Amino acid sequence: MAAASDDSRAPENVVVIGAGPAGLTAAYALGRRGGHCIVVEADTVVGGISRTAEREGWRFDIGGHRFFTKVREVEELWHEILGPEDFLLRPRLSRIYHDGKFFDYPIQLGNAVKGLGLVESFKCGVSYVWVRIKRPKNTDTFEGWVASRFGWRLYNKFFKTYTEKVWGVPATEIQADWAAQRIKNLSLWKAVLNAVTPHKKTNVTSLIEEFEYPKLGPGMMWERATELVLDQGSEVRMSTWVTRIRREPGRAVAVDLESPGGVCSELPVDHVVSSMPLAELALILDPPAPEDVQQAAKGLHFRDFLTVALVVPKDRGFPDNWIYVHDKVKLGRIQNFGSWSPEMVKDGRTCLGLEYFVFEGDELWTMEDQDLVALGKRELSAIGLVREEDVEMGFVVRMPKAYPVYDEGYATRVETIRGFLADEVPNVHPVGRNGMHRYNNQDHSMLTALLTVENLFGEDYDTWSVNVEADYHEEQVGRKGEAQRVGTGRSAPVAPTKA
């Protein structure tokens, strides 16, 4: 990536929509090459879903965010924004809670057999053998895809309940794309093989053993990135909404903004880098997009998210970074922020982040904060982790549009919008998770932004071809064709060659 100033070629009138990882990466990368932009963010906090919320001196994530990648440029950028003193190297530890028991994750053979019992373990093994003989009829859905790799019995125990909790719909309505992206090539056979050969390095994404982490949470990265963007001479406007993108034949020419108090303004644009939800982007064009594009946008859906953060004595916590809750409570996952970083908690206490997957406007989303805290306390007690009386205080953070939904037909809808934008407003550049409606991690979001900035300077990378590897390799081919020696075992965005 070019870092030297190149203001003779720097594009003018660039507006970046969103101050999350993709938007701030684009703004910072543009500034490194002598360019300037205006970043507009609807929220009051930078970082998007990678923010770190702060309440009364407690810092906690919106979900957990591990910092590891196979993309050299992204890793270098992380360490350019934050210094070595700002990172911790943390061990990865997580477990599954099911049927009143904790199961190691990744699977440890002895622990799994002990938890399930010999009879149930044997039945799970037979079930796995059976799907090798008689595969599920439809492996295009999450249910069929996972059952074909783990057997129906393990699928029903360890995947179905949690996944339906995450998405709020039956697993038969979730496309296999999501499973393929998150679980990758993990299967029962590979998990067991890893369990019985613990000293062998694994290339399965879910089995990574350690990661870097900013000592004050991922928001520390984006708070610092914002400072650097401002130092470069760009603007960052918070609590500012993009209400309309005006277009003429072949290009966007202006964006309309609204700030608190109903103050409206218009900015001329030569380029728009957009990390706002792709569906919303397609619906604010003026003149409007054709009916088929609007219908495609209205057909894209999101899952929303809320965190109930509970402060408890340190000895009431657990060593895990997080725990998956597979039992039939509303709680989906629990973070222990003291296990992510001891600098995010206070002496003698830790903070547990209880994660609920919701739809904006539903019963949980609209519940009063004190009622959500009470619910969290009851559910922690119900699963036997923390007594209600041990909770000292609680906070609630809501995050809309946290997860793009991979339901039936979503890929066609995305392609419809993508094609229209490329043909009619090619100077509008979607980037990031929501900007491209792809359930990917922040290294993917950052790479799409980095390549987009290179395109602003005359390169021709297809950012839509930045996707996650189907398999894992210790050696990855770089964008220029050179071999890059890497070894995280983590899924990584594939960096495309030039078009």
Secondary structure as UniProt FT lines:
FT   TURN            7..8
FT   STRAND          14..17
FT   HELIX           21..32
FT   TURN            33..34
FT   STRAND          38..40
FT   HELIX           48..50
FT   STRAND          52..55
FT   TURN            56..57
FT   STRAND          58..61
FT   HELIX           72..81
FT   HELIX           84..86
FT   STRAND          87..91
FT   STRAND          94..98
FT   TURN            99..100
FT   STRAND          101..105
FT   HELIX           109..116
FT   HELIX           118..133
FT   TURN            139..140
FT   HELIX           142..150
FT   HELIX           152..158
FT   HELIX           160..167
FT   HELIX           171..173
FT   STRAND          174..175
FT   HELIX           176..182
FT   TURN            183..185
FT   HELIX           188..196
FT   TURN            198..199
FT   HELIX           205..207
FT   STRAND          210..214
FT   TURN            215..216
FT   HELIX           219..231
FT   TURN            232..233
FT   STRAND          235..237
FT   STRAND          241..248
FT   TURN            249..250
FT   STRAND          251..259
FT   HELIX           260..262
FT   STRAND          263..268
FT   STRAND          271..274
FT   HELIX           278..283
FT   STRAND          285..286
FT   HELIX           291..298
FT   STRAND          302..313
FT   HELIX           314..316
FT   STRAND          322..325
FT   STRAND          333..336
FT   HELIX           337..340
FT   HELIX           342..344
FT   TURN            347..348
FT   STRAND          349..358
FT   TURN            360..361
FT   HELIX           363..366
FT   HELIX           369..382
FT   TURN            383..384
FT   HELIX           388..390
FT   STRAND          393..404
FT   TURN            408..409
FT   HELIX           410..424
FT   TURN            426..427
FT   STRAND          428..430
FT   HELIX           433..436
FT   HELIX           442..456
FT   TURN            457..458
FT   HELIX           463..465
FT   STRAND          467..468
FT   STRAND          475..477
FT   TURN            479..480
FT   STRAND          483..485
FT   STRAND          493..494
//
